[in-house]
Amino acid sequence: MRRSSIGRHLFLFCAAVLGLIVTAGFARAQPRADCQTPQRPSVGVALGRSSPYFEPSPPSGGGTSGSVLSRSGFYLAGRADLPIAGAWRARVEGAATNWRLEQQIYSADLRQVIATETVGQIEVRQIVALAGRQGGRAPVCGYVLAGGGLYALSYKGTSSYNPGFALMAGVEFPGGPRGAVQVDAQLHLVNTGTGGRYPIGSSTVVDTRLSVGWVYRF
């Protein structure tokens, strides 16, 4: 069950990346080809959906027979894109989201779910830095960025700060005279340590995201 859930998240991420690559491919008919040229520095915002997977740890002291599941939530991000050299670019992004925790209560024989209730939420805050390359043909340019950063996970007043790895693939196209629309597929791997603190029992949290954003180029 654990492997299938992780595999599903990775499959969704790969499918989203493939869709972005196909979208970028439609731009080959355009006469201009300046995606190799460094873009102006830009700042903007993005809104998307965060879908986490981790193995919850049971609450201390036991309790009603059941399991705790993490549910996806919307996330908001602020980002800054910077040119490096040629087709190389960098991004710094700060984001916030909440993951709802849902407990499924089982019958005495553990054969069926008899009730479902929300038991809280995990607040997630992050700051990541990434670098990578862009390509394609204008006006639609694709890019792949990789990097990492710091993730803060808070639950009922207790917070932990964890390093993590981030991978992003996206496309962007004009969104006004000085703006651009960006569509991203993201994969985040947060290292919570070998003994995750309640309610996270996994040593690694897998988080796949899809987002749409807009940036202003200076």
LUMDOGU-538987 format. One record per residue (C-alpha): residue number from 1; residue in one letter; x, y, z. Coordinates in pm, 1 decimal, decimal comma. Example, Ala and Ser with C-alpha at 12.3 -4.5 7.8 and 13.67 -1.06 7.14 Angstrom:
% LUMDOGU-538987
1/a/1230,0/-450,0/780,0
2/s/1367,0/-106,0/714,0
% end
This chain:
% LUMDOGU-538987
1/m/0,0/0,0/0,0
2/r/283,1/240,9/86,1
3/r/470,8/170,0/-235,7
4/s/156,3/201,4/-446,7
5/s/72,6/541,0/-292,0
6/i/423,7/674,2/-348,9
7/g/418,6/531,2/-702,2
8/r/87,9/705,0/-770,9
9/h/232,3/1043,5/-668,5
10/l/540,8/990,4/-884,9
11/f/323,7/878,2/-1177,8
12/l/106,8/1189,8/-1149,6
13/f/418,7/1408,3/-1140,1
14/c/566,5/1237,9/-1448,6
15/a/233,7/1263,1/-1631,6
16/a/215,3/1635,1/-1554,7
17/v/573,1/1686,0/-1677,4
18/l/492,3/1498,7/-1999,0
19/g/190,5/1721,3/-2052,3
20/l/405,3/2032,0/-2008,7
21/i/660,3/1898,3/-2258,8
22/v/386,2/1836,5/-2515,3
23/t/249,9/2186,7/-2457,7
24/a/593,0/2336,4/-2514,6
25/g/627,5/2131,7/-2833,0
26/f/333,2/2310,2/-2993,4
27/a/545,0/2626,6/-3001,8
28/r/776,8/2485,1/-3270,6
29/a/558,1/2645,4/-3535,9
30/q/639,9/2990,6/-3403,2
31/p/889,2/3193,9/-3612,1
32/r/1094,3/3322,7/-3320,0
33/a/1337,4/3106,5/-3122,0
34/d/1465,7/3310,2/-2826,2
35/c/1413,0/3070,2/-2534,7
36/q/1792,1/3038,3/-2514,1
37/t/1818,7/3411,1/-2440,8
38/p/1829,7/3508,2/-2070,2
39/q/1498,8/3652,2/-1949,4
40/r/1471,2/3965,2/-1738,0
41/p/1455,8/3921,3/-1358,8
42/s/1096,1/3874,7/-1246,3
43/v/881,1/3843,3/-935,4
44/g/534,0/3700,8/-902,5
45/v/287,8/3470,5/-730,6
46/a/150,2/3121,4/-790,3
47/l/-152,3/2925,5/-670,7
48/g/-184,6/2549,4/-684,3
49/r/-270,1/2218,9/-523,4
50/s/-40,8/2029,8/-285,9
51/s/-90,2/1651,0/-255,7
52/p/127,4/1494,4/17,4
53/y/199,3/1134,1/105,7
54/f/354,7/1015,6/431,0
55/e/307,6/737,9/681,8
56/p/135,7/884,2/991,3
57/s/256,6/786,1/1337,4
58/p/-3,4/672,3/1592,7
59/p/-86,7/911,5/1878,6
60/s/73,7/835,2/2212,8
61/g/-148,8/649,7/2451,5
62/g/-339,5/458,8/2180,1
63/g/-708,1/538,3/2129,6
64/t/-988,4/439,9/1899,5
65/s/-898,8/186,3/1633,4
66/g/-848,9/369,6/1306,5
67/s/-604,4/518,1/1061,0
68/v/-500,6/874,0/985,7
69/l/-476,0/996,2/625,8
70/s/-332,6/1319,5/487,7
71/r/-545,8/1518,0/244,8
72/s/-433,5/1767,4/-19,8
73/g/-476,5/2141,6/9,7
74/f/-429,7/2463,2/-182,8
75/y/-100,3/2645,5/-157,2
76/l/14,7/3000,0/-224,7
77/a/366,9/3091,2/-330,7
78/g/575,9/3397,5/-399,0
79/r/866,9/3358,9/-637,6
80/a/1156,2/3543,3/-798,2
81/d/1321,8/3425,6/-1120,5
82/l/1675,6/3532,6/-1208,2
83/p/1886,1/3481,4/-1522,4
84/i/2225,3/3315,0/-1477,5
85/a/2386,0/3282,9/-1821,3
86/g/2242,7/3187,4/-2157,7
87/a/1964,1/2934,0/-2107,0
88/w/2047,2/2887,4/-1738,4
89/r/1809,0/3039,4/-1484,5
90/a/1740,5/3033,0/-1110,9
91/r/1436,1/3063,4/-887,6
92/v/1376,9/3140,2/-521,5
93/e/1030,7/3049,3/-394,1
94/g/853,2/3075,2/-62,8
95/a/523,0/2893,1/-19,0
96/a/260,8/2799,7/239,6
97/t/-1,7/2526,1/248,2
98/n/-206,8/2319,0/493,4
99/w/-254,3/1941,7/488,7
100/r/-575,0/1822,7/651,7
101/l/-553,8/1508,4/865,8
102/e/-853,3/1276,1/847,2
103/q/-906,1/978,5/1075,6
104/q/-1099,6/675,6/958,8
105/i/-1262,0/483,1/1244,6
106/y/-1302,3/107,7/1190,7
107/s/-1555,0/-137,9/1325,3
108/a/-1462,8/-379,2/1604,6
109/d/-1364,5/-647,5/1353,8
110/l/-1154,4/-393,5/1156,4
111/r/-1333,2/-484,6/833,7
112/q/-1504,5/-157,1/747,7
113/v/-1487,6/216,4/808,4
114/i/-1776,4/327,8/1028,5
115/a/-1687,9/695,8/1069,8
116/t/-1454,4/965,4/937,1
117/e/-1349,0/1279,8/1119,6
118/t/-1097,5/1561,6/1082,0
119/v/-835,9/1549,8/1357,5
120/g/-629,6/1856,3/1268,0
121/q/-404,1/1996,6/1002,9
122/i/-33,9/2032,0/936,1
123/e/83,6/2381,4/842,0
124/v/366,9/2374,3/589,7
125/r/598,9/2666,1/515,9
126/q/899,5/2651,0/286,4
127/i/1178,7/2845,7/121,4
128/v/1360,4/2678,7/-167,6
129/a/1625,1/2779,2/-420,9
130/l/1655,4/2608,8/-759,2
131/a/1854,5/2634,5/-1079,9
132/g/1821,9/2479,7/-1423,9
133/r/1780,1/2532,7/-1796,5
134/q/1510,1/2658,6/-2026,9
135/g/1443,4/2571,0/-2388,5
136/g/1183,6/2548,2/-2661,5
137/r/1060,4/2809,4/-2905,6
138/a/898,7/3141,2/-2819,5
139/p/641,5/3237,5/-2720,6
140/v/618,8/2913,6/-2514,8
141/c/937,3/2821,9/-2329,1
142/g/986,0/2516,1/-2110,6
143/y/1223,0/2476,6/-1816,3
144/v/1344,3/2222,1/-1560,9
145/l/1478,6/2334,8/-1223,1
146/a/1627,5/2140,2/-931,9
147/g/1740,0/2243,0/-586,4
148/g/1636,5/2233,1/-223,7
149/g/1559,3/2430,6/84,6
150/l/1405,8/2437,5/430,2
151/y/1055,4/2314,0/517,8
152/a/872,4/2397,9/841,5
153/l/602,8/2148,6/947,2
154/s/376,6/2261,6/1232,2
155/y/108,8/2063,6/1413,5
156/k/-83,5/2183,4/1720,1
157/g/177,4/2441,2/1817,0
158/t/479,7/2216,1/1763,9
159/s/709,4/2286,0/1468,4
160/s/998,6/2101,5/1308,4
161/y/1239,6/2238,6/1050,0
162/n/1355,5/1995,3/785,6
163/p/1576,2/2002,0/474,0
164/g/1430,8/1886,2/146,4
165/f/1482,6/1838,3/-226,6
166/a/1271,5/2011,4/-493,1
167/l/1226,7/1943,4/-863,4
168/m/1016,7/2161,6/-1095,4
169/a/924,3/2137,9/-1462,5
170/g/717,7/2404,8/-1627,4
171/v/624,8/2614,9/-1926,2
172/e/575,1/2987,7/-1953,0
173/f/419,3/3213,9/-2212,3
174/p/348,6/3588,0/-2238,0
175/g/90,9/3726,5/-1998,9
176/g/95,7/4096,2/-2079,9
177/p/353,5/4349,2/-2203,0
178/r/593,5/4278,5/-1911,6
179/g/438,7/3965,3/-1764,8
180/a/444,8/3588,6/-1812,0
181/v/213,4/3304,4/-1712,5
182/q/386,4/2998,3/-1564,5
183/v/243,1/2646,4/-1529,3
184/d/449,0/2413,6/-1307,7
185/a/458,9/2051,0/-1196,3
186/q/658,0/2011,3/-875,5
187/l/800,0/1728,1/-667,6
188/h/915,7/1790,8/-310,3
189/l/1090,7/1533,3/-88,8
190/v/1107,4/1651,4/272,5
191/n/1349,9/1470,1/503,8
192/t/1185,6/1448,5/846,7
193/g/1453,2/1219,2/994,6
194/t/1453,3/851,3/1085,2
195/g/1201,1/896,4/1365,1
196/g/933,5/1139,4/1253,4
197/r/758,5/1331,0/1526,0
198/y/381,9/1286,2/1560,7
199/p/177,6/1292,4/1343,7
200/i/439,2/1216,9/1074,4
201/g/601,9/876,7/1106,0
202/s/777,0/864,3/767,5
203/s/1138,0/966,1/733,4
204/t/1051,4/1126,0/395,8
205/v/737,9/1318,7/300,3
206/v/649,5/1309,4/-71,0
207/d/460,0/1613,5/-198,4
208/t/349,2/1657,8/-560,1
209/r/210,5/1992,1/-673,7
210/l/54,1/2159,3/-974,5
211/s/47,2/2537,5/-995,8
212/v/-34,7/2833,2/-1216,3
213/g/141,3/3164,2/-1159,0
214/w/206,8/3506,6/-1302,9
215/v/533,3/3703,0/-1288,1
216/y/628,2/4059,5/-1373,0
217/r/953,2/4109,7/-1565,0
218/f/1158,6/4417,9/-1487,0
% end
